[in-house]
Amino acid sequence: MRITITGVNFRYENGYDQDYTGVQLSYISSGFQFSPNGEPISITKEEYETNRQSKDGLKFLVADKILSDADEFITNLTTYKNSLKQAE
């Protein structure tokens, strides 16, 4: 399994003349049975500052977001499944 960071985009929610307020990380992944959608993830400025010197730290943040999305997917799919009527 592998996550590769492909881009770092800074968000400037208070205008470009101010300090950045957050970061979006773009990535690609391979080797997973559950395929993440590959959309950039948003992290806070503080998360980026803490992890910017460590590629593993940034990958950890991406993996954490993928896990959160997978949990939400499973919850939503289970709710949908439970709403279906089974054949009798």
C-alpha positions as semicolon CSV with decimal commas, in nm:
position;residue;x (nm);y (nm);z (nm)
1;M;0,000;0,000;0,000
2;R;0,122;0,345;-0,080
3;I;0,016;0,710;-0,058
4;T;0,211;0,968;-0,255
5;I;0,164;1,341;-0,191
6;T;0,139;1,508;-0,533
7;G;0,062;1,864;-0,439
8;V;0,036;2,117;-0,159
9;N;-0,200;2,413;-0,211
10;F;-0,225;2,689;0,045
11;R;-0,567;2,840;0,129
12;Y;-0,595;3,213;0,191
13;E;-0,941;3,260;0,339
14;N;-0,857;3,611;0,464
15;G;-0,710;3,731;0,134
16;Y;-0,373;3,688;-0,030
17;D;-0,223;3,979;0,163
18;Q;-0,268;3,777;0,486
19;D;-0,096;3,460;0,611
20;Y;-0,236;3,131;0,478
21;T;-0,517;2,975;0,681
22;G;-0,505;2,612;0,572
23;V;-0,368;2,365;0,322
24;Q;-0,508;2,117;0,072
25;L;-0,302;1,804;0,010
26;S;-0,341;1,626;-0,323
27;Y;-0,237;1,263;-0,338
28;I;-0,253;0,937;-0,528
29;S;-0,282;0,595;-0,372
30;S;-0,229;0,239;-0,482
31;G;-0,257;-0,108;-0,339
32;F;-0,577;-0,056;-0,139
33;Q;-0,885;-0,277;-0,162
34;F;-1,096;0,028;-0,070
35;S;-1,020;0,289;-0,332
36;P;-1,021;0,644;-0,195
37;N;-1,161;0,902;-0,433
38;G;-0,835;1,094;-0,453
39;E;-0,986;1,437;-0,388
40;P;-0,755;1,673;-0,203
41;I;-0,793;1,675;0,173
42;S;-0,806;1,992;0,377
43;I;-0,591;2,032;0,684
44;T;-0,538;2,323;0,918
45;K;-0,240;2,553;0,911
46;E;-0,132;2,406;1,245
47;E;-0,148;2,047;1,115
48;Y;0,062;2,148;0,814
49;E;0,317;2,339;1,023
50;T;0,355;2,039;1,257
51;N;0,400;1,786;0,975
52;R;0,554;1,976;0,683
53;Q;0,907;1,852;0,745
54;S;0,790;1,490;0,746
55;K;0,645;1,328;0,435
56;D;0,528;1,044;0,660
57;G;0,348;1,301;0,876
58;L;0,158;1,437;0,575
59;K;0,083;1,083;0,455
60;F;-0,046;1,002;0,806
61;L;-0,293;1,293;0,777
62;V;-0,411;1,165;0,436
63;A;-0,447;0,808;0,568
64;D;-0,641;0,936;0,870
65;K;-0,884;1,122;0,640
66;I;-0,925;0,811;0,420
67;L;-1,007;0,605;0,731
68;S;-1,262;0,863;0,840
69;D;-1,421;0,862;0,493
70;A;-1,426;0,478;0,491
71;D;-1,600;0,474;0,830
72;E;-1,860;0,720;0,702
73;F;-1,905;0,514;0,384
74;I;-1,962;0,195;0,588
75;T;-2,212;0,371;0,815
76;N;-2,404;0,514;0,520
77;L;-2,400;0,184;0,330
78;T;-2,520;-0,006;0,638
79;T;-2,803;0,243;0,687
80;Y;-2,902;0,201;0,322
81;K;-2,879;-0,178;0,341
82;N;-3,094;-0,186;0,654
83;S;-3,361;0,020;0,476
84;L;-3,402;-0,242;0,202
85;K;-3,672;-0,504;0,218
86;Q;-3,541;-0,856;0,183
87;A;-3,714;-1,124;-0,024
88;E;-3,929;-1,355;0,185
